[in-house]
């Protein structure tokens, strides 16, 4: 049974809800429909860290350190989804979009390559290797556990 995820400040000292229109703009830029559970989560928890936050990648474990921000804060640009995507898109297959970071500079991403309706979750490592993590965002969130 999965423990309920608690969210704590990471990028900012206090929660900063994201404006829904920024999320709509992101979907238009990427030409995708983001999972509803993700949209609800990121609107209230952008820039925050989950507990528990450990997930499995095959036989090893990794951790989600922060949910990327929808808004771009000039002081914390490296945590913005747009900044991460602009770096990753040059090195990874099309239709893969970041939503979170790991402590080792990896990115958790939505993978729309096999379905535009139900993206899988993949880990893109710092070396730009792509590893499967979960069949859906809901399955990913349900898989988070303590180390």
N, C-alpha and C positions, 0 to 999 in steps of 0.2 A: 504494500500500500504506500502510495506517495504522500509525503508530508506536504502540507499547504505551503506554498512559496510566500515568503515575506520579502518585502522590498525595502532597501535602505539607501539613503543618499550616497552618491559616488562622485558624479561630475560637479554637482552643486550641493550646498549645505542643506537646502530645502527642496522638496519636490517642485518641479515646474511643469505643469500640464501643457501638453502640446495643443496648438489650435487645430481643430479638425480640418480646416481648409488646407493646412500644410500637408496633412496626410493625403488629402484628395489630390493635391498637386504632385506629390511623390508618385501616386498610382498613375497619374497621367504621364509623367516623365518616363516611367518605366514601362508603361502600357501593360500593367498587370492589375489584378484585383488581389489585394493582400488579404490573408486570412482574418476573419472577423475577430477571433480571439486575440490575435496579435494587435489589431487596431485598437481594441478596447484597452489592452494592456499598455501599449506605448503612449496612448493619450494621457495616461495618469502616471506612468512609471519611467518615462524616457530619462536616460542618464542615471538610472539607479542600478543597484546590484542585487541579485536574488540570493536568498538563503532558504533551502539548500540550492546550490548552483552547480553541482557535479553532474556530468553526463558521460555516457560511454561512447567511445568511438572504436568500434570493434572490440578488442580485448583490453584496451587501455581506457583511462579516464582523463577527462579534461574538465575545465570549469568555465562557466560564463562569468566574466568579470563585470560587464556593464552592457545594458541595453542601450544601443546607440540613440542619439538624439535626433528628432525630426527637425527641430529648429537648429540653426547654426549660430552658436555663440562664438564670437571672435576670440574670446579668451580660452575656449575649449573646442576649437575647430576639429581637432583630431578625433573627437567623440561624435562628430556629426555624421549621419548616414551618408550625406552627399559627399563629404570628404573621403570617407572610406570607399565608397563606390567609385569615385574618380580614380583612385589608386588601383583598386582591384580590377576594374574593367579592362585594363590593358593587358592583364596577365591570365585571366581565367575565361572559361567558355561563356558565351552569351547566355542570357536568361538566368544568371545567378546574381542575387542581390543581397547585400549584407544587412543584418539587423542587430548583431551583438558582437562584442569582442571577447577574446579569451586572454588570460594573463600572459601567454606566450606570443602575443601579437597576431594570433589567428582570428578569423572572423566566422561566426555562425551566419549562414546565408540561406535564403529561400532559393530553391532550385526548381525553376519552371521548365526545364528542358523536356521532361516527359509528360507534363500536364500543366496547362495554363489555368486550371481550376483548383488544383490541389497541389501546391508546391511541396516538395520534399525538403528536409533540412539537411544541409551539408556543412562540414567544417572545411574552410579554406585555410591552410597553414601559412605561416610566414613565407615558406618556400613556394607557395601557390599550388600545393597539391590539394585535391578535392577528395574528401572522404565522406561517405554516407553516415548520417547520424540518426535520422528518424523519418518515417513516412509522412508525417504532417507536423504542423506547429503544435497542435494539441498533444500528439504523442510525445513530442519533444518535451513540452512543459510537464507532462505527467511522468516523464522519465527522470527528472531532476531529483537528485538524492544527496545525502551527506557522504563524505569521503570515508 
